[in-house]
């Protein structure tokens, strides 16, 4: 296991086996992908996510992002602590992890709101896996939990506050990793991840990479549930989601050209 990138040694076989720059990630429960895809490996040294948590956050995501965008001793902020996978990966890679949640499940997770928390030292990297609006309820905190918001407008406003606080707590040129896919509501497919990413761009981030990771095996992915979903898709005239979006964003102090052009065009 490598713990830090030395770009001068980028041709080393071990280095290439550990880090991918591909933008399509295929779970190891799928058929073997083409050379343009990244087959997510079974790394025995990485923690396994708990099946008790919805929206499974596999350890490969923080592993790849921490190795690519931080160095040993850097600060990583995990905004939605969940089962604590980010902290475990940071410990393996010798990074300092600040991890919080509205309802902590581990003693090392801080009880705090990502809209308002202030870090003692700014982070080099932020990992963010927000709720998919109101699909799964994560807490009883009606004031701060995005999963309890009943309309999209207020959910996006909730997210905007998290983005602004992230900018305040992130070093210049630091990286922000957003993982969020699509959802289906009221006969409409909503590209929720794209909407959240656009807010990041509007506030000054730039997009460095857009990764698509298939869902793989998730809670309730039995043949019976697959058939039910297939029936619903035929009846509702919609389709399967392609998977999770992983957006790699970078904080830049200058103007965001894409956002500026979009505002002028619209």
C-alpha positions as CSV (number, residue, x, y, z in Angstrom):
1,X,0.0,0.0,0.0
2,X,1.4,3.4,-1.0
3,X,0.6,6.4,1.3
4,X,1.7,9.3,-0.9
5,X,2.2,10.1,-4.6
6,X,5.7,11.0,-5.8
7,X,5.0,12.3,-9.3
8,X,8.6,11.7,-10.3
9,X,7.9,7.9,-9.9
10,X,4.6,7.9,-11.8
11,X,5.8,5.0,-14.1
12,X,6.1,2.6,-11.2
13,X,3.8,-0.5,-11.6
14,X,2.6,-0.3,-8.0
15,X,1.7,3.3,-8.4
16,X,-0.4,2.7,-11.5
17,X,-2.1,-0.3,-9.8
18,X,-3.3,1.9,-6.9
19,X,-4.4,5.2,-8.6
20,X,-6.7,5.6,-11.5
21,X,-7.5,8.6,-13.7
22,X,-10.4,6.9,-15.5
23,X,-13.8,8.4,-15.2
24,X,-15.9,5.2,-15.2
25,X,-15.7,3.0,-12.2
26,X,-17.2,-0.5,-12.3
27,X,-18.0,-2.5,-9.2
28,X,-16.2,-5.8,-8.8
29,X,-19.6,-7.5,-9.0
30,X,-20.0,-6.6,-12.6
31,X,-18.4,-8.1,-15.7
32,X,-14.8,-7.1,-16.5
33,X,-14.7,-3.6,-18.0
34,X,-12.9,-2.3,-21.0
35,X,-9.5,-0.5,-20.6
36,X,-11.4,2.8,-20.5
37,X,-13.0,1.7,-17.2
38,X,-11.7,1.2,-13.7
39,X,-12.6,-2.1,-12.1
40,X,-12.9,-1.3,-8.4
41,X,-10.5,-3.8,-6.7
42,X,-11.0,-5.7,-3.5
43,X,-8.3,-4.2,-1.2
44,X,-8.0,-6.3,1.9
45,X,-6.5,-3.4,3.9
46,X,-9.4,-1.0,3.4
47,X,-12.4,-1.0,5.8
48,X,-15.7,-2.4,4.6
49,X,-18.7,-0.1,4.8
50,X,-21.5,-1.1,7.2
51,X,-24.6,-2.5,5.6
52,X,-26.6,-0.7,8.3
53,X,-26.1,2.6,6.5
54,X,-28.1,3.7,3.4
55,X,-26.2,5.3,0.5
56,X,-23.2,3.0,0.8
57,X,-19.9,5.0,0.7
58,X,-17.2,2.5,-0.3
59,X,-13.7,3.0,1.0
60,X,-12.2,3.1,-2.5
61,X,-13.6,6.7,-3.0
62,X,-11.8,8.3,-0.1
63,X,-8.7,6.1,-0.8
64,X,-8.4,7.3,-4.4
65,X,-9.1,11.0,-3.5
66,X,-6.9,11.2,-0.5
67,X,-3.9,9.7,-2.4
68,X,-4.4,11.9,-5.4
69,X,-5.1,15.3,-3.7
70,X,-3.3,15.2,-0.3
71,X,0.0,14.4,1.3
72,X,0.9,12.7,4.5
73,X,-0.1,14.9,7.5
74,X,-2.7,16.9,5.5
75,X,-6.2,17.7,6.8
76,X,-9.2,15.9,5.4
77,X,-12.7,17.1,6.4
78,X,-15.5,14.5,6.1
79,X,-18.8,16.4,6.2
80,X,-21.3,13.5,6.6
81,X,-19.6,11.0,9.0
82,X,-21.9,8.0,8.5
83,X,-20.1,4.8,9.5
84,X,-16.7,6.5,9.8
85,X,-15.1,5.0,6.7
86,X,-13.3,8.3,5.8
87,X,-11.6,8.4,9.2
88,X,-10.4,4.8,8.9
89,X,-8.9,5.5,5.5
90,X,-7.2,8.6,6.7
91,X,-5.7,6.7,9.6
92,X,-4.3,4.1,7.1
93,X,-2.8,6.9,5.0
94,X,-1.5,9.0,7.8
95,X,-3.8,12.0,7.2
96,X,-5.6,14.0,9.9
97,X,-9.4,13.5,9.6
98,X,-12.0,15.9,11.0
99,X,-15.3,14.0,10.7
100,X,-18.7,15.2,11.8
101,X,-22.3,14.2,11.6
102,X,-25.6,15.4,13.1
103,X,-26.1,12.0,14.8
104,X,-22.6,10.4,15.3
105,X,-22.4,6.7,15.3
106,X,-18.8,6.4,16.4
107,X,-17.0,8.1,19.3
108,X,-14.5,9.8,17.0
109,X,-17.2,11.5,15.0
110,X,-18.0,15.1,16.1
111,X,-21.6,16.0,16.6
112,X,-21.8,19.1,14.4
113,X,-23.6,20.8,11.5
114,X,-21.6,21.1,8.3
115,X,-23.3,24.4,7.5
116,X,-21.7,26.1,10.5
117,X,-18.8,24.1,11.9
118,X,-15.5,26.0,11.9
119,X,-12.2,24.0,11.7
120,X,-9.2,25.0,13.8
121,X,-7.1,24.7,10.7
122,X,-8.3,24.8,7.1
123,X,-8.6,21.5,5.2
124,X,-6.7,20.4,2.2
125,X,-9.5,18.1,1.1
126,X,-13.2,17.9,1.8
127,X,-15.2,14.7,1.3
128,X,-19.0,15.2,0.9
129,X,-21.7,12.6,0.4
130,X,-24.9,14.5,1.2
131,X,-28.4,12.9,1.5
132,X,-30.4,12.5,-1.7
133,X,-32.9,15.1,-0.6
134,X,-35.8,13.3,1.1
135,X,-35.3,9.7,0.0
136,X,-34.0,8.4,3.4
137,X,-34.4,10.3,6.7
138,X,-31.1,10.3,8.6
139,X,-32.0,12.2,11.8
140,X,-34.7,14.1,13.8
141,X,-33.0,17.4,13.3
142,X,-35.6,19.3,11.3
143,X,-33.6,22.5,11.3
144,X,-30.3,21.2,9.9
145,X,-30.8,17.8,8.2
146,X,-31.2,18.1,4.4
147,X,-33.0,14.7,4.3
148,X,-36.0,16.2,6.2
149,X,-36.6,19.1,3.7
150,X,-39.8,18.7,1.8
151,X,-39.1,20.8,-1.4
152,X,-36.2,21.0,-3.8
153,X,-35.8,24.8,-3.5
154,X,-35.1,24.7,0.2
155,X,-32.9,21.6,-0.2
156,X,-30.7,23.5,-2.7
157,X,-30.6,26.5,-0.3
158,X,-29.5,24.1,2.5
159,X,-26.7,22.8,0.2
160,X,-25.6,26.3,-0.7
161,X,-24.9,27.1,3.0
162,X,-22.8,23.9,3.2
163,X,-20.8,25.0,0.1
164,X,-20.2,28.5,1.5
165,X,-19.0,27.1,4.8
166,X,-16.8,24.6,2.8
167,X,-15.1,27.5,1.0
168,X,-14.4,29.2,4.3
169,X,-12.8,26.0,5.7
170,X,-10.8,24.9,2.7
171,X,-7.4,26.1,1.7
172,X,-7.0,27.9,-1.6
173,X,-6.5,25.4,-4.4
174,X,-7.8,22.7,-2.0
175,X,-10.2,20.0,-3.3
176,X,-13.8,19.3,-2.7
177,X,-15.2,15.8,-3.5
178,X,-18.9,15.7,-4.1
179,X,-20.7,12.3,-4.5
180,X,-24.4,12.4,-5.4
181,X,-26.4,10.7,-8.2
182,X,-29.9,11.1,-9.6
183,X,-33.3,10.5,-8.1
184,X,-36.9,10.0,-9.4
185,X,-39.7,12.1,-8.0
186,X,-43.2,13.1,-9.2
187,X,-42.7,11.4,-12.6
188,X,-39.5,13.3,-13.2
189,X,-35.8,12.3,-13.1
190,X,-33.9,14.9,-11.1
191,X,-30.1,15.1,-11.7
192,X,-29.6,16.0,-8.1
193,X,-25.8,15.6,-8.2
194,X,-25.5,17.9,-11.2
195,X,-27.6,20.6,-9.5
196,X,-25.4,20.5,-6.4
197,X,-22.3,20.6,-8.5
198,X,-23.6,23.7,-10.4
199,X,-24.0,25.5,-7.1
200,X,-20.4,24.7,-6.3
201,X,-19.4,26.2,-9.6
202,X,-21.5,29.3,-9.0
203,X,-19.7,29.8,-5.7
204,X,-16.2,29.7,-7.2
205,X,-15.1,26.0,-7.5
206,X,-13.9,24.6,-10.8
207,X,-14.6,21.1,-12.0
208,X,-11.5,19.0,-12.5
209,X,-13.1,15.6,-13.2
210,X,-16.5,13.9,-13.4
211,X,-16.5,10.2,-12.4
212,X,-19.4,7.8,-12.9
213,X,-19.4,4.9,-10.4
214,X,-22.0,2.2,-10.9
215,X,-24.0,1.3,-7.9
216,X,-22.9,-2.4,-7.7
217,X,-24.6,-4.5,-5.1
218,X,-26.6,-2.3,-2.7
219,X,-29.1,-3.0,0.1
220,X,-32.2,-4.5,-1.4
221,X,-30.6,-5.3,-4.8
222,X,-32.3,-8.8,-4.9
223,X,-33.9,-10.2,-8.1
224,X,-37.3,-9.6,-6.6
225,X,-36.6,-5.9,-6.0
226,X,-35.0,-5.6,-9.5
227,X,-38.2,-7.0,-11.1
228,X,-40.3,-4.6,-9.1
229,X,-38.2,-1.6,-10.2
230,X,-38.3,-2.9,-13.8
231,X,-42.1,-2.9,-13.7
232,X,-42.1,0.6,-12.2
233,X,-39.8,1.9,-14.9
234,X,-41.9,0.5,-17.7
235,X,-45.1,1.9,-16.1
236,X,-43.6,5.3,-15.3
237,X,-41.7,5.6,-18.6
238,X,-38.3,6.2,-17.0
239,X,-35.1,4.1,-16.8
240,X,-32.3,2.8,-14.6
241,X,-29.9,5.3,-13.2
242,X,-26.4,5.0,-14.4
243,X,-24.9,5.2,-10.9
244,X,-23.3,7.8,-8.6
245,X,-21.7,11.0,-9.8
246,X,-18.3,11.8,-8.2
247,X,-17.4,15.4,-8.9
248,X,-13.8,16.5,-8.2
249,X,-13.9,20.2,-7.6
250,X,-11.1,22.7,-6.8
251,X,-11.3,26.0,-4.9
252,X,-9.9,28.7,-7.1
253,X,-9.5,32.4,-6.1
254,X,-9.9,33.7,-9.6
255,X,-13.0,33.8,-11.8
256,X,-14.8,30.7,-12.8
257,X,-15.0,31.0,-16.6
258,X,-17.8,28.4,-17.1
259,X,-20.1,30.1,-14.5
260,X,-19.4,33.6,-16.0
261,X,-20.2,32.4,-19.5
262,X,-23.4,30.7,-18.4
263,X,-24.6,33.8,-16.6
264,X,-23.9,36.0,-19.7
265,X,-25.6,33.4,-22.0
266,X,-28.7,33.1,-19.9
